[in-house]
Amino acid sequence: MSPPPMRSWAKESAFLSDPVQPVAESGETVLVTDRDRVVAELGPPRPGRAPLVADALLAKAVREGWISAPLMVSEGPPPRQPVTNWSELSRELEKDRDGR
C-alpha cells in the first residue's frame, strides 16, 4: 500500500506555523479539528524523514518509480578527464589559424 499523498506548505502560512511549531517540536501531536471532528494530525517528522521538503519529495519520487536512484554515489565532482594536453591543443589551434 502506498503512503498517502504528501503536500507541503511554505513558511508563508505563519498563521498556522506560529502556534503549531513549538508544540510539534516538543514531540507532541496536534489534532486539527472541524466542528469537533478530527481532520488531520500534525506532529514532528517521522524517523528517517528528510529535513528538507525537496529531499522528501525526491525520496517520494524514487519510491513511486518516477525516477531511479543513482547506482553509485560519489563525494564531490567527478574526476577530471582531460581530452587533450595544452601543447597538442595549441598546435591544432595554430594549424587551424594558418589556413585562414
BAZA-716642 format. One line per field, with one value per atom (N, C-alpha, C, CB): x, y, z; atom name; residue in one letter. Coordinates in Angstrom, 2 decimals. Glycine has a CB too. Layout:
BEGIN
X: (X_...)
Y: (Y_...)
Z: (Z_...)
name: (CA_...)
resn: (a_...)
***
This chain:
BEGIN
X: (0.85_0.00_0.89_-0.96_0.63_1.48_1.08_1.37_2.04_1.73_0.76_3.02_0.04_-0.90_-0.15_-1.74_-0.84_-0.20_0.46_-1.20_1.56_2.28_2.25_3.75_1.95_1.98_2.77_0.54_3.28_3.99_3.50_5.52_3.44_3.10_4.31_1.86_4.63_5.81_5.55_6.22_6.60_6.55_5.58_7.94_5.10_4.18_2.89_3.85_2.57_1.36_1.64_0.79_2.14_2.55_1.39_3.16_0.17_-0.97_-1.09_-2.25_-0.60_-0.65_0.65_-0.95_1.79_3.06_3.43_4.16_3.06_3.44_2.92_2.93_1.64_1.17_1.51_-0.32_1.68_1.87_3.33_1.37_4.26_5.67_6.23_6.48_6.04_6.60_6.05_6.34_4.78_4.16_4.72_2.61_4.78_5.27_6.74_5.08_7.56_8.97_9.20_9.70_8.25_8.40_8.06_7.50_7.59_7.28_5.81_8.05_5.01_3.57_2.91_2.91_1.74_0.93_-0.22_0.41_-0.47_-1.55_-2.69_-1.07_-3.89_-5.06_-5.74_-6.04_-6.02_-6.73_-8.17_-6.10_-9.08_-10.49_-11.35_-11.00_-12.48_-13.50_-14.82_-13.51_-15.39_-16.64_-16.52_-17.82_-15.48_-15.21_-14.91_-16.39_-14.61_-14.23_-12.76_-15.15_-11.93_-10.51_-10.35_-9.70_-9.70_-9.49_-8.02_-10.03_-7.12_-5.69_-4.92_-5.14_-3.72_-2.79_-1.50_-2.53_-0.95_0.33_1.29_0.20_2.49_3.48_4.87_3.22_5.84_7.22_7.42_8.21_8.45_8.70_8.96_9.90_8.52_8.76_10.26_7.96_10.73_12.15_12.48_12.49_13.60_14.01_13.51_13.56_12.63_12.10_13.20_10.86_13.36_14.38_14.04_14.48_15.04_14.77_14.30_15.99_14.61_14.20_13.07_15.39_12.13_10.98_11.46_10.03_12.44_12.93_13.46_14.03_14.17_14.69_13.55_15.62_12.53_11.39_10.64_10.45_10.47_9.77_10.60_9.47_11.91_12.79_12.70_14.24_12.70_12.58_11.24_12.72_10.19_8.87_8.89_7.77_9.53_9.61_10.34_10.31_11.39_12.13_11.25_13.44_10.58_9.71_8.61_9.08_8.05_6.92_7.37_6.02_8.69_9.20_9.23_8.39_9.00_9.08_10.51_8.57_11.46_12.88_13.60_13.48_14.81_15.56_16.75_16.04_17.10_18.22_19.52_18.21_20.56_21.84_22.41_22.83_23.11_23.72_24.93_24.11_25.68_26.87_26.78_28.18_27.07_27.06_28.49_26.14_28.94_30.31_30.31_31.10_31.40_31.57_32.28_32.37_31.76_32.41_32.20_33.87_32.85_32.67_33.33_33.25_32.93_33.55_35.02_32.80_35.83_37.26_37.45_38.02_38.49_38.81_39.36_39.82_38.89_39.41_39.70_38.40_40.88_41.20_41.15_42.59_40.66_40.54_41.90_39.52_42.68_44.00_44.88_43.90_46.15_47.03_47.21_48.41_47.78_47.87_48.74_48.41_49.85_50.73_50.03_52.03_49.29_48.57_47.46_47.98_46.72_45.66_46.23_44.90_47.35_47.99_48.42_49.20_49.01_49.41_48.20_50.13_47.11_45.91_45.33_44.86_45.31_44.81_45.68_44.79_46.98_47.91_47.72_49.37_47.52_47.30_46.01_47.24_44.96_43.68_43.79_42.60_44.54_44.67_45.51_45.31_46.46_47.30_46.48_48.42_45.42_44.58_43.71_43.73_43.69_42.82_43.48_42.36)
Y: (-1.18_0.00_1.24_0.00_2.16_3.35_4.36_3.98_5.21_6.21_7.25_6.90_7.95_8.96_10.09_9.51_10.85_11.96_12.92_12.70_13.52_14.43_15.82_13.96_16.79_18.18_18.95_18.77_20.10_20.94_22.37_20.86_23.05_24.46_25.22_24.75_26.29_27.07_27.90_27.98_28.53_29.33_30.50_29.84_30.83_31.96_31.74_32.16_30.50_30.25_30.40_28.84_31.56_31.82_31.68_33.21_31.95_31.82_30.41_32.22_29.43_28.06_27.66_27.12_28.03_27.54_28.18_27.78_29.43_30.08_29.35_31.51_29.03_28.33_26.84_28.50_26.22_24.77_24.38_24.25_25.16_24.77_24.44_25.87_25.28_24.93_23.62_26.05_23.37_22.15_20.94_22.21_21.04_19.92_19.64_20.21_20.68_20.48_19.82_21.80_19.97_19.33_17.84_20.03_17.39_15.97_15.65_15.17_16.64_16.39_16.33_17.49_15.73_15.70_16.67_14.26_17.46_18.44_17.91_19.85_17.86_17.43_18.65_16.65_18.59_19.66_19.20_19.98_20.03_19.62_20.59_19.54_20.07_20.86_20.45_20.65_21.33_21.07_19.79_20.95_19.72_18.60_17.28_18.42_17.32_16.11_16.26_15.89_15.28_15.33_15.15_14.24_16.13_16.06_15.87_17.32_16.11_15.93_15.86_17.07_15.33_15.31_15.97_13.85_16.84_17.46_17.08_19.01_16.75_16.37_16.47_14.97_16.08_16.13_15.14_15.84_15.35_14.42_13.00_14.90_12.03_10.65_10.35_9.71_9.34_8.98_8.64_7.77_9.13_8.89_9.92_7.55_10.80_11.84_12.84_12.56_13.20_14.18_15.54_14.28_16.28_17.57_18.64_18.06_18.50_19.49_18.93_19.90_19.80_19.38_18.79_20.56_19.42_18.93_17.50_19.86_17.20_15.86_14.86_15.83_15.26_14.37_14.10_14.99_15.12_14.93_14.06_16.29_14.21_13.38_11.92_13.89_11.69_10.33_9.71_10.32_10.51_10.01_9.64_11.08_10.45_10.17_8.85_11.33_8.58_7.32_6.16_7.35_6.30_5.23_4.87_5.65_5.90_5.65_5.31_6.86_5.28_4.84_5.91_3.73_7.17_8.24_8.40_9.58_8.24_8.33_7.20_9.71_6.93_5.88_6.50_4.81_5.89_6.37_6.06_5.73_6.86_6.58_5.25_7.73_4.56_3.29_3.50_2.50_4.56_4.89_6.34_4.65_6.57_7.92_8.29_8.04_9.43_9.85_11.16_9.99_11.43_12.69_13.67_12.48_14.86_15.89_15.71_15.90_16.55_16.49_15.24_17.75_14.87_13.71_13.98_13.31_12.94_13.15_13.79_11.81_14.61_15.28_14.27_16.43_14.36_13.53_14.43_12.39_15.03_15.95_15.26_16.55_15.96_15.43_15.44_16.23_16.48_16.62_17.45_17.25_17.54_18.40_19.74_17.71_20.70_22.05_22.13_22.98_21.44_21.54_21.03_20.75_19.94_19.42_20.38_18.03_20.91_21.88_23.12_22.26_23.60_24.79_24.55_25.19_23.38_23.03_23.01_21.67_22.39_22.33_23.71_21.44_24.57_25.94_26.69_26.69_26.57_27.23_26.73_27.00_25.44_24.83_25.38_23.28_25.44_25.96_27.43_25.79_28.21_29.64_29.89_30.36_28.99_29.15_29.03_28.11_28.26_28.08_29.27_26.89_30.30_31.45_32.52_32.03)
Z: (0.00_0.00_0.00_1.22_-0.90_-0.99_0.08_-2.40_0.49_1.50_0.93_2.01_1.80_1.32_0.62_2.49_-0.22_-0.91_0.08_-1.78_-0.35_0.52_-0.09_0.74_0.72_0.30_1.33_0.13_0.92_1.88_1.74_1.68_2.84_2.85_3.33_3.75_2.65_3.00_4.25_1.82_4.72_5.94_5.83_6.28_4.59_4.43_5.22_2.95_5.52_6.29_7.78_5.97_8.15_9.53_10.51_9.64_10.05_10.95_11.49_10.23_10.74_11.21_11.89_10.06_11.31_11.84_13.17_10.83_13.40_14.65_15.89_14.66_15.97_17.17_17.18_17.30_16.03_15.96_16.15_14.63_15.61_15.61_16.99_15.01_18.01_19.33_19.88_20.32_19.66_20.16_19.41_20.02_18.08_17.28_17.56_15.79_17.73_18.01_19.37_17.96_20.27_21.57_21.50_22.61_20.32_20.15_20.28_21.14_20.58_20.72_19.35_21.58_19.31_18.10_18.27_17.80_17.23_17.26_16.40_16.76_16.97_16.23_15.62_17.14_14.33_13.63_13.52_12.21_14.02_14.04_13.24_15.48_12.81_12.15_12.77_10.57_13.55_14.27_15.11_13.29_15.92_16.83_16.13_17.74_14.85_14.12_13.71_12.86_14.06_13.72_12.21_14.50_11.56_10.12_9.76_9.46_10.72_10.44_11.74_9.55_11.65_12.78_12.31_13.30_13.14_12.86_13.97_12.75_13.59_14.60_14.03_15.11_14.82_14.34_13.20_15.50_12.39_11.28_11.79_10.44_11.00_11.33_11.24_10.40_11.95_11.83_10.37_12.75_9.91_8.54_7.55_8.12_7.99_7.10_6.81_7.73_5.55_5.16_5.77_3.62_6.23_6.86_5.88_7.56_4.59_3.60_2.75_2.71_2.37_1.56_0.23_1.30_-0.40_-1.69_-1.56_-2.24_-0.47_-0.26_-0.07_0.95_0.66_0.91_-0.39_1.96_-1.22_-2.49_-3.43_-3.15_-3.40_-4.22_-3.77_-4.13_-2.47_-1.95_-2.35_-0.41_-2.32_-2.73_-4.21_-2.46_-5.03_-6.47_-6.73_-7.20_-5.98_-6.12_-5.68_-5.30_-4.52_-4.02_-5.01_-2.69_-5.66_-6.56_-7.98_-6.60_-8.21_-9.50_-10.59_-9.97_-10.24_-11.25_-11.74_-10.67_-10.83_-11.16_-10.46_-10.75_-10.87_-10.20_-9.46_-11.21_-8.37_-7.56_-8.29_-6.15_-8.06_-8.72_-8.23_-8.45_-9.13_-8.76_-7.88_-10.00_-8.14_-7.35_-6.89_-8.18_-5.65_-5.11_-4.79_-3.86_-5.30_-5.04_-4.27_-6.35_-3.64_-2.93_-3.84_-1.61_-3.97_-4.77_-6.26_-4.48_-7.06_-8.51_-9.09_-9.16_-10.30_-10.92_-11.22_-12.20_-11.37_-11.65_-13.02_-11.59_-13.12_-14.38_-15.38_-14.16_-16.60_-17.67_-18.86_-18.04_-18.87_-19.96_-21.32_-19.75_-22.32_-23.66_-24.35_-24.47_-24.09_-24.69_-23.79_-26.10_-24.11_-23.32_-24.03_-23.08_-23.33_-23.86_-25.12_-22.79_-25.17_-26.34_-27.60_-26.09_-27.50_-28.66_-29.08_-28.35_-28.11_-28.41_-29.07_-27.13_-28.56_-29.11_-30.56_-28.25_-30.84_-32.21_-33.15_-32.23_-32.70_-33.55_-33.81_-32.90_-32.78_-32.97_-33.98_-31.63_-33.84_-34.74_-36.19_-34.28_-36.35_-37.67_-38.28_-37.56_-37.46_-37.96_-38.36_-36.91_-37.61_-37.89_-39.14_-36.70_-39.42_-40.62_-41.89_-40.62_-41.85_-43.03_-43.35_-42.85_-42.56_-42.79_-43.58_-41.50)
name: (N_CA_C_CB_N_CA_C_CB_N_CA_C_CB_N_CA_C_CB_N_CA_C_CB_N_CA_C_CB_N_CA_C_CB_N_CA_C_CB_N_CA_C_CB_N_CA_C_CB_N_CA_C_CB_N_CA_C_CB_N_CA_C_CB_N_CA_C_CB_N_CA_C_CB_N_CA_C_CB_N_CA_C_CB_N_CA_C_CB_N_CA_C_CB_N_CA_C_CB_N_CA_C_CB_N_CA_C_CB_N_CA_C_CB_N_CA_C_CB_N_CA_C_CB_N_CA_C_CB_N_CA_C_CB_N_CA_C_CB_N_CA_C_CB_N_CA_C_CB_N_CA_C_CB_N_CA_C_CB_N_CA_C_CB_N_CA_C_CB_N_CA_C_CB_N_CA_C_CB_N_CA_C_CB_N_CA_C_CB_N_CA_C_CB_N_CA_C_CB_N_CA_C_CB_N_CA_C_CB_N_CA_C_CB_N_CA_C_CB_N_CA_C_CB_N_CA_C_CB_N_CA_C_CB_N_CA_C_CB_N_CA_C_CB_N_CA_C_CB_N_CA_C_CB_N_CA_C_CB_N_CA_C_CB_N_CA_C_CB_N_CA_C_CB_N_CA_C_CB_N_CA_C_CB_N_CA_C_CB_N_CA_C_CB_N_CA_C_CB_N_CA_C_CB_N_CA_C_CB_N_CA_C_CB_N_CA_C_CB_N_CA_C_CB_N_CA_C_CB_N_CA_C_CB_N_CA_C_CB_N_CA_C_CB_N_CA_C_CB_N_CA_C_CB_N_CA_C_CB_N_CA_C_CB_N_CA_C_CB_N_CA_C_CB_N_CA_C_CB_N_CA_C_CB_N_CA_C_CB_N_CA_C_CB_N_CA_C_CB_N_CA_C_CB_N_CA_C_CB_N_CA_C_CB_N_CA_C_CB_N_CA_C_CB_N_CA_C_CB_N_CA_C_CB_N_CA_C_CB_N_CA_C_CB_N_CA_C_CB_N_CA_C_CB_N_CA_C_CB_N_CA_C_CB_N_CA_C_CB_N_CA_C_CB_N_CA_C_CB_N_CA_C_CB_N_CA_C_CB_N_CA_C_CB_N_CA_C_CB)
resn: (m_m_m_m_s_s_s_s_p_p_p_p_p_p_p_p_p_p_p_p_m_m_m_m_r_r_r_r_s_s_s_s_w_w_w_w_a_a_a_a_k_k_k_k_e_e_e_e_s_s_s_s_a_a_a_a_f_f_f_f_l_l_l_l_s_s_s_s_d_d_d_d_p_p_p_p_v_v_v_v_q_q_q_q_p_p_p_p_v_v_v_v_a_a_a_a_e_e_e_e_s_s_s_s_g_g_g_g_e_e_e_e_t_t_t_t_v_v_v_v_l_l_l_l_v_v_v_v_t_t_t_t_d_d_d_d_r_r_r_r_d_d_d_d_r_r_r_r_v_v_v_v_v_v_v_v_a_a_a_a_e_e_e_e_l_l_l_l_g_g_g_g_p_p_p_p_p_p_p_p_r_r_r_r_p_p_p_p_g_g_g_g_r_r_r_r_a_a_a_a_p_p_p_p_l_l_l_l_v_v_v_v_a_a_a_a_d_d_d_d_a_a_a_a_l_l_l_l_l_l_l_l_a_a_a_a_k_k_k_k_a_a_a_a_v_v_v_v_r_r_r_r_e_e_e_e_g_g_g_g_w_w_w_w_i_i_i_i_s_s_s_s_a_a_a_a_p_p_p_p_l_l_l_l_m_m_m_m_v_v_v_v_s_s_s_s_e_e_e_e_g_g_g_g_p_p_p_p_p_p_p_p_p_p_p_p_r_r_r_r_q_q_q_q_p_p_p_p_v_v_v_v_t_t_t_t_n_n_n_n_w_w_w_w_s_s_s_s_e_e_e_e_l_l_l_l_s_s_s_s_r_r_r_r_e_e_e_e_l_l_l_l_e_e_e_e_k_k_k_k_d_d_d_d_r_r_r_r_d_d_d_d_g_g_g_g_r_r_r_r)
***
